Amino acid sequence: MRALWRVVTVVPYLPRAFVVTIAWLMYASQAYAASPGPTAGPGGDPRSSGQGPGLVGDPLAALVAVLAIGLATVVLTLVYLRMTARRDV
């Protein structure tokens, strides 16, 4: 951090954000990840019992949950608007 501060104070005519960004990029390292090629996992597809990709979970329950959240949002918004309405109009 001390070296970074020296870089920032040595160059007073550049904006500090620019200098900090350049110093940060100089200290950045390469990130390693898995290869982008497709690989088969051990044991096949864990989402289903050997039938291939399909729906996971209960889609009807998810639909009901989304509708319930939407309805609760509408009701709470209307209650908030009713409670905070201006009465002097």
Buried (B, 14 or more C-beta within 10 A) or exposed (E): EEEBEEBBEEEEEEEEEEBBEEBEEEEEEEEEEEEEEEEEEEEEEEEEEEEEEEEEEEEEEEEEEEEEEEEEEEEEEEEEEEEEEEEEE
